[in-house]
Amino acid sequence: MRDGLIWWSTEKATFGLVVRDGVVVEAAPYARRWARGRRAEEVFQKGRESGGVSVEWIPEQ
């Protein structure tokens, strides 16, 4: 995971996390506090392990 978008969806919210050089650099206000500045792989794995969360990696074209 280098550059792209993590699509994150729960029952309460759906948003994208913008990834540059493997780090989340932009996020919706709902996720900004906990996601921004973290490694994309760490965030993606957290989503996969959490119940009720759907995540997808969308690489930059």
C-alpha positions in Angstrom: 0.0 0.0 0.0 1.7 3.1 -1.2 -0.7 5.6 -2.8 -4.4 5.2 -3.1 -7.6 5.2 -1.0 -8.9 3.0 1.8 -12.7 2.7 1.5 -14.1 2.2 5.0 -17.7 1.4 5.7 -19.7 0.7 8.9 -23.3 0.8 9.8 -22.9 4.4 11.0 -20.5 5.9 8.3 -18.8 5.4 5.0 -15.7 7.4 4.1 -12.4 7.3 2.3 -8.9 7.6 3.7 -6.4 9.1 1.3 -3.0 7.4 1.4 0.3 8.8 0.2 3.7 7.0 0.6 2.0 4.4 2.8 0.5 6.9 5.3 -3.0 8.2 5.8 -2.8 11.9 4.9 -6.5 12.9 4.5 -9.6 11.6 6.2 -13.2 12.7 6.7 -13.8 14.6 10.0 -15.4 11.4 11.4 -12.0 9.6 11.1 -9.4 12.4 11.1 -8.5 12.1 14.8 -7.6 8.4 14.8 -6.5 7.7 11.2 -4.5 10.7 10.0 -0.7 10.1 10.3 -1.0 6.3 10.8 0.4 3.7 8.5 -2.1 2.6 5.9 -1.4 -1.1 6.5 -2.1 -0.7 10.2 -5.4 1.1 9.6 -6.5 -1.4 6.9 -5.7 -4.4 9.2 -7.6 -2.8 12.0 -10.7 -2.5 9.7 -10.3 -6.2 8.6 -10.1 -7.4 12.2 -13.0 -5.2 13.5 -16.5 -6.6 13.4 -19.0 -4.7 11.4 -16.4 -2.9 9.2 -15.9 -3.4 5.5 -12.7 -2.1 4.0 -11.2 -2.1 0.5 -7.9 -0.9 -0.9 -8.2 1.2 -4.1 -4.8 1.8 -5.6 -4.1 5.1 -7.3 -4.3 4.7 -11.1 
